Amino acid sequence: MTERTGVMNKGPGRWVLVLVLGVVVLGAAVGLMVYDRLIGSAATSPVAGVTGNQFTARRALAPAVELAGQWQEDAHLAAVSGHWPEVEGQVEWAFQFYSPATRRLVLIAVADGTARIVRESVSPYVVPTFTAQEWRVDSDQALQAWWDRGGKTLVARRPDVDLAMQLRVSEEAVGQPAWTVVGAIADTETAFTVLVNATDGTLVGQ
């Protein structure tokens, strides 16, 4: 990728893995099995460090939008991703923007309020995008839905859960942006996935 003034390009591998995980999750959870026994009763307290994390995706959006505007004037938001290798860990948000005029994609990571371009590429197809007005449900709310619907039970049994979430336009949500939240156990086929409509907060497919 061509470096741009004032932008650091480092660590693309980490976010490539996150985006790949997002594609797997959105592809009807191919290769993953959801066990009914993981669906527990609603929790009253969110897991510390995840649903209680104050550095939400919406809070990280502003610096990403500013940098995306410098990248291309017609940059539109296409996806948001977050990944916790450990449930108690910190998250770095990744924002993907699409430029219809140039048919290019850019991946921007935001940590501690600072945005940097990770990579950019040409898209062979038109990428669905959404606006900040359509995106009303923040990451903490989507995580809370996952936690309440069974995430609490999964984490209690397996604290080594690998947690990832992605926001993008979803066919399941009838063209609206939706959060896909998945907690997976490494080296197994065990995973628990919840889809949340990011416009009205309803659970998708339930």
Buried (B, 14 or more C-beta within 10 A) or exposed (E): EEEBEEBEBEEBEBBBEBBEBBEBBBEEBEEBEBEEEBEBEEBEEBBEBBBEBEBBBBBBBEBBBEBBEBBBEEBBBBBBBBBBEEBEEEBBBBBBBBBBEBEBBBBBBBBEEEBBBBBBEEBEEEBBBBEEEBBBBBBBBBBBBBBBBBBBBBBEEBEEBBBBBBBBBBEBBEEBBBBBBBBBBEEEEBBBBBBBBBBEEBEBEE
